[in-house]
């Protein structure tokens, strides 16, 4: 299978991490979104939403949306709780990540890294909501090693992808000791090189 993605994107990285962790064989196809490579007629024929990551399976089927992809790739693995309620709690975090975390943390990072804006140009409400997401995670992680307990789940994978890059979006993690501890332990568990803030 082929995974189309941009290695600067947290959404794409989490798909790559899970693929590697569960031992899937794949070919990575770099897509530069800033050059419009996800908007070509060929790419749009495969994924009309024009987004990465996108997976093209050997049989021609296509799957998009990072959390749907990692949920599919990780079935039967250590990353999905065996009990139904645990799996539902994992899904709760996955939905929260896309709705209440990624738009603010990744959105600010996109402004600074991709569009080369200055920190003072960031939308203050977006920054406020980004810190609210980081605060919620830090408070939760003061009580538990990983988001669902003592082992890494897809909830951790999904939220690690952009949380570890939050400083690139102008967020100061120094007041989030539990969150910083979790970042290091989750990176170690996944065999991901540590992100220097």
C-alpha positions as CSV (number, residue, x, y, z in Angstrom):
1,X,0.0,0.0,0.0
2,X,1.0,3.6,-0.4
3,X,0.6,6.3,2.3
4,X,0.5,9.8,0.9
5,X,1.6,12.4,3.4
6,X,3.6,15.4,4.5
7,X,6.2,14.6,7.2
8,X,5.8,18.1,8.6
9,X,2.2,17.3,9.4
10,X,1.4,15.7,12.8
11,X,-1.7,14.1,11.3
12,X,0.5,12.3,8.8
13,X,3.2,11.4,11.3
14,X,0.7,9.6,13.6
15,X,-0.2,7.4,10.6
16,X,3.4,6.7,9.9
17,X,4.1,5.9,13.6
18,X,1.2,3.4,13.9
19,X,2.1,1.8,10.6
20,X,5.6,1.2,11.7
21,X,4.7,0.1,15.3
22,X,2.3,-2.6,14.1
23,X,4.7,-3.8,11.3
24,X,2.7,-2.8,8.2
25,X,4.5,-2.8,4.9
26,X,4.0,0.5,3.0
27,X,5.5,3.0,0.6
28,X,5.6,6.6,1.8
29,X,4.8,9.1,-0.9
30,X,5.8,12.7,0.0
31,X,3.1,15.3,-0.8
32,X,4.0,18.9,-0.4
33,X,0.8,20.7,0.5
34,X,2.3,24.1,0.2
35,X,3.1,23.4,-3.5
36,X,-0.5,22.3,-4.1
37,X,0.4,18.6,-4.6
38,X,-2.7,17.5,-2.8
39,X,-4.8,19.5,-5.2
40,X,-3.7,18.0,-8.5
41,X,-6.3,16.3,-10.6
42,X,-4.6,12.9,-10.0
43,X,-4.7,13.4,-6.2
44,X,-8.3,14.7,-6.1
45,X,-9.4,11.7,-8.2
46,X,-8.1,9.5,-5.3
47,X,-9.2,11.8,-2.5
48,X,-11.7,14.5,-3.4
49,X,-11.1,16.3,-0.1
50,X,-7.6,17.0,-1.2
51,X,-6.1,16.2,2.2
52,X,-3.3,14.2,3.6
53,X,-2.8,11.6,4.9
54,X,-4.4,9.4,2.4
55,X,-3.9,5.6,2.1
56,X,-4.1,3.8,-1.3
57,X,-4.4,0.1,-0.7
58,X,-3.1,-2.5,-3.2
59,X,-6.7,-3.4,-4.1
60,X,-7.5,0.2,-5.1
61,X,-9.5,1.1,-1.9
62,X,-8.7,4.5,-0.4
63,X,-8.9,5.7,3.2
64,X,-8.5,9.2,4.5
65,X,-8.7,11.1,7.8
66,X,-5.8,10.4,10.2
67,X,-7.8,9.0,13.1
68,X,-9.8,6.7,10.9
69,X,-6.6,5.4,9.4
70,X,-4.8,4.7,12.7
71,X,-8.0,3.1,14.1
72,X,-8.1,0.8,11.1
73,X,-4.3,0.0,11.1
74,X,-4.2,-0.7,14.8
75,X,-7.1,-3.1,15.0
76,X,-6.2,-6.1,17.2
77,X,-3.0,-4.4,18.5
78,X,-1.9,-3.1,21.9
79,X,-3.0,0.4,20.9
80,X,-6.8,-0.3,21.2
81,X,-8.2,-1.4,24.6
82,X,-9.7,-4.8,24.5
83,X,-12.8,-3.8,26.5
84,X,-15.5,-1.9,24.7
85,X,-15.7,1.0,27.3
86,X,-11.9,1.5,27.2
87,X,-12.1,1.6,23.4
88,X,-14.9,4.2,23.6
89,X,-12.8,6.3,26.0
90,X,-10.0,6.1,23.5
91,X,-12.4,7.3,20.8
92,X,-13.5,10.2,23.0
93,X,-10.0,11.4,23.1
94,X,-9.6,10.9,19.3
95,X,-12.7,13.1,18.7
96,X,-11.6,15.7,21.2
97,X,-8.2,15.8,19.5
98,X,-9.7,16.8,16.2
99,X,-12.2,19.2,17.6
100,X,-10.7,20.9,20.6
101,X,-6.9,20.4,20.3
102,X,-5.7,20.2,16.7
103,X,-7.5,23.3,15.3
104,X,-5.7,25.5,17.9
105,X,-2.3,23.8,18.5
106,X,-1.8,22.8,14.9
107,X,-3.5,25.9,13.6
108,X,-1.1,28.2,15.4
109,X,1.8,26.1,14.3
110,X,0.6,26.3,10.6
111,X,0.5,30.1,10.9
112,X,4.1,30.4,12.3
113,X,5.8,27.5,10.4
114,X,4.1,27.4,7.1
115,X,2.9,30.9,6.6
116,X,5.8,32.6,8.4
117,X,3.6,34.8,10.5
118,X,4.9,36.4,13.7
119,X,3.6,35.2,17.1
120,X,1.9,38.6,17.8
121,X,-0.1,38.0,14.6
122,X,-1.8,34.9,16.0
123,X,-5.5,35.0,16.9
124,X,-5.6,35.5,20.7
125,X,-8.8,33.3,20.9
126,X,-7.0,30.5,19.1
127,X,-4.1,30.8,21.4
128,X,-6.4,30.8,24.5
129,X,-8.2,27.7,23.3
130,X,-4.8,26.0,22.6
131,X,-3.7,26.6,26.1
132,X,-7.1,25.4,27.4
133,X,-6.4,22.1,25.6
134,X,-2.9,21.8,27.0
135,X,-4.2,22.6,30.5
136,X,-6.8,19.9,30.2
137,X,-4.3,17.3,29.1
138,X,-1.8,18.3,31.8
139,X,-4.4,18.1,34.6
140,X,-5.5,14.6,33.3
141,X,-1.9,13.4,33.1
142,X,-1.1,14.4,36.7
143,X,-3.4,11.5,37.6
144,X,-2.4,8.8,35.0
145,X,0.8,7.8,33.2
146,X,-0.8,7.8,29.7
147,X,-4.3,9.1,28.7
148,X,-6.0,5.8,29.4
149,X,-3.8,4.4,32.1
150,X,-0.5,2.6,32.2
151,X,-0.1,1.8,28.5
152,X,0.0,3.8,25.3
153,X,-3.2,3.8,23.2
154,X,-4.2,5.5,20.0
155,X,-5.4,8.4,22.2
156,X,-1.7,9.0,23.1
157,X,-0.5,8.6,19.5
158,X,-3.1,11.1,18.2
159,X,-2.5,13.7,20.8
160,X,1.3,13.3,20.8
161,X,1.6,14.3,17.1
162,X,0.8,18.0,17.6
163,X,1.3,18.4,21.3
164,X,5.1,17.7,21.0
165,X,5.2,20.4,18.3
166,X,3.2,23.0,20.3
167,X,6.3,25.2,20.9
168,X,6.6,25.6,17.2
169,X,3.1,27.2,17.4
170,X,4.2,29.6,20.0
171,X,3.0,27.6,23.1
172,X,5.2,27.5,26.2
173,X,5.0,24.1,27.8
174,X,7.2,24.9,30.8
175,X,4.2,25.2,33.1
176,X,2.9,21.8,32.0
177,X,5.2,19.3,33.9
178,X,2.9,16.3,33.6
179,X,2.4,16.9,29.9
180,X,6.1,17.2,29.2
181,X,6.7,14.0,31.2
182,X,4.1,12.3,29.1
183,X,5.6,13.6,25.8
184,X,8.9,12.0,26.6
185,X,7.5,8.7,27.7
186,X,5.1,8.4,24.8
187,X,8.0,9.2,22.3
188,X,10.1,6.6,24.0
189,X,7.3,4.0,23.8
190,X,6.8,4.6,20.1
191,X,10.5,4.8,19.3
192,X,10.0,8.4,18.1
193,X,13.0,10.8,18.2
194,X,12.5,13.3,20.9
195,X,11.3,16.7,19.7
196,X,13.4,19.5,21.1
197,X,11.4,22.5,22.0
